[in-house]
Amino acid sequence: MTAGGEVNSATLGIDPALLAILACPDTHHTALTVDVEADELFCPTCHRAFPVRDGIPVLLLDEARQRPA
């Protein structure tokens, strides 16, 4: 959120400090990238997309969807 209480769409409402340390929960622990259009975090190594719900990333492998390489 910004100082005015608005959600920053570039970070999907996730605190930038938290976003900087988030990693894929799979064994390779690659840093995740933000996909604003899909409202999800994406792992470029395993091509999994993790949903972000109300600014909270859901980093469960069972909740992730596989995106084409």
Secondary structure, 3 states (H helix, E strand, C coil): CCCCCCCCHHHCCCCHHHHCCCECCCCCCCECEEECCCCEEECCCCCEEEEEECCEECCCCCCCEECCC
